[in-house]
Amino acid sequence: MPQQHNLYKRNRLQHTSTLLTKINCMKNSFTLALLLLCGGTLQAQLNKGTQLLTGSFNIGGSKQESNNNNESKSIATGIGVGRQWVHKENRIRGFIIDYNYNSNTYDYLSAAGERKRTSNSFQVGYVSQYLLPFSKKFYGTATILTQFSFSKHKEQFENNSINNTNGESYGLGLGIQPGLAYQLNKRWIADVTLGNLVGAYINHGRSRATSPYNYKDRSTSFNLNSMFSGNSTFLGIGFRYILR
């Protein structure tokens, strides 16, 4: 009887040991799976201190008609590059440099005919961007952009060249831009920007007539704008390269 009892105890201990081994294996497998899952999540996120190189292309336009059938059209295109860094979780800061070309055409039914204004401008800006994660790789974005700009412009009248002018202007702008971002892989992020949700711009410029009168004019203006005001469209497409 004692031998049978000892054999029973030994078999029970072996069974218990085998059960504990299986439980430990299950725990280790679960822990490994959890670490892999967390690792995949963290890999898709931008860690604090991550450096980014940015590039962008934008195009926009508008068309408006007044009650007296006068018409105005505008088109704008631009490119930009920048350097950004992850300031803290879901928060990016950085600097950008842009070049933009703008063309505005005003078609009057009066004898003045068509007036066309073109400009080439350069901007230096500071970016503060907030990320709203929808998933591991898909984000909504809200960008606060502060820009200083320098522009050279030319204005021509179809039927009255005596009023043709050229000049320069300086400006300071502030805008809030909504958008979307998607992380393509470990290195690349694609962005889409939808224009200013709300923006403010102050500008000071001077113009000189190209006619024999050679007069000069200075002006200062302040404007508020929104993507919801007027019949206008804007689309910015960008890519960010993640530096390690």
DANORGI-V598258 format. One record per pair of residues at least 24 apart in sequence whose C-alpha atoms are under 8 Angstrom apart, sorted by the first residue. I is the first residue (numbers start at 1). J is the second residue. Records with the same first field share a line. If there is no record, write none. Layout:
# DANORGI-V598258
I=J + J
This chain:
# DANORGI-V598258
41=136
43=186
44=136 + 137 + 183 + 186
45=136 + 137
46=86 + 89 + 90
47=86 + 88 + 89
48=85 + 86 + 87 + 88 + 89
49=85 + 86 + 87 + 88
50=85 + 86 + 242 + 243 + 244
51=83 + 84 + 85 + 86 + 242 + 243 + 244
52=83 + 84 + 85 + 240 + 241 + 242 + 243
53=81 + 82 + 83 + 84 + 240 + 241 + 242 + 243
54=81 + 82 + 83 + 84 + 238 + 239 + 240 + 241
55=79 + 80 + 81 + 82 + 238 + 239 + 240
56=80 + 81 + 236 + 237 + 238 + 239
57=236 + 237 + 238
58=234 + 235 + 236 + 237
59=234 + 235 + 236
60=232 + 233 + 234 + 235
61=232 + 233 + 234
62=230 + 231 + 232 + 233
63=231 + 232
64=230 + 231
69=108 + 109
70=106 + 107 + 108 + 109
71=106 + 107 + 108
72=104 + 105 + 106 + 107
73=104 + 105 + 106
74=102 + 103 + 104 + 105
75=102 + 103 + 104
76=100 + 101 + 102 + 103
77=101 + 102
90=130 + 131 + 132
91=128 + 129 + 130 + 131
92=127 + 128 + 129 + 130 + 131
93=126 + 127 + 128 + 129
94=126 + 127 + 128
95=124 + 125 + 126 + 127
96=124 + 125 + 126 + 127
97=122 + 123 + 124 + 125
98=122 + 123 + 124
99=123
111=159
112=157 + 158 + 159 + 160
113=157 + 158 + 159
114=157 + 158 + 159
115=155 + 156 + 157 + 158
116=155 + 156 + 157
117=153 + 154 + 155 + 156
118=153 + 154 + 155
119=151 + 152 + 153 + 154
120=151 + 152 + 153
121=149 + 150 + 151 + 152
122=149 + 150 + 151
123=147 + 148 + 149 + 150
124=148 + 149
137=182 + 183 + 184
138=180 + 181 + 182 + 183
139=180 + 181 + 182
140=178 + 179 + 180 + 181
141=178 + 179 + 180 + 181
142=176 + 177 + 178 + 179
143=176 + 177 + 178 + 179
144=174 + 175 + 176 + 177
145=173 + 174 + 175 + 176 + 177
146=172 + 173 + 174 + 175
147=172 + 173 + 174
148=172 + 173
161=211
162=209 + 210 + 211 + 212
163=209 + 210 + 211
164=209 + 210 + 211
165=207 + 208 + 209 + 210
166=207 + 208 + 209 + 210
167=205 + 206 + 207 + 208
168=205 + 206 + 207
169=203 + 204 + 205 + 206
170=203 + 204 + 205
171=201 + 202 + 203 + 204
172=201 + 202 + 203
173=199 + 200 + 201 + 202
174=199 + 200 + 201
175=199 + 200
186=242
187=241 + 242 + 243
188=239 + 240 + 241 + 242
189=239 + 240 + 241 + 242
190=237 + 238 + 239 + 240
191=236 + 237 + 238 + 239 + 240
192=235 + 236 + 237 + 238
193=235 + 236 + 237
194=227 + 234 + 235 + 236
195=227 + 233 + 234 + 235 + 236
196=225 + 226 + 227
197=226 + 227 + 228
198=224 + 225 + 226 + 227
199=224 + 225 + 226
200=224 + 225
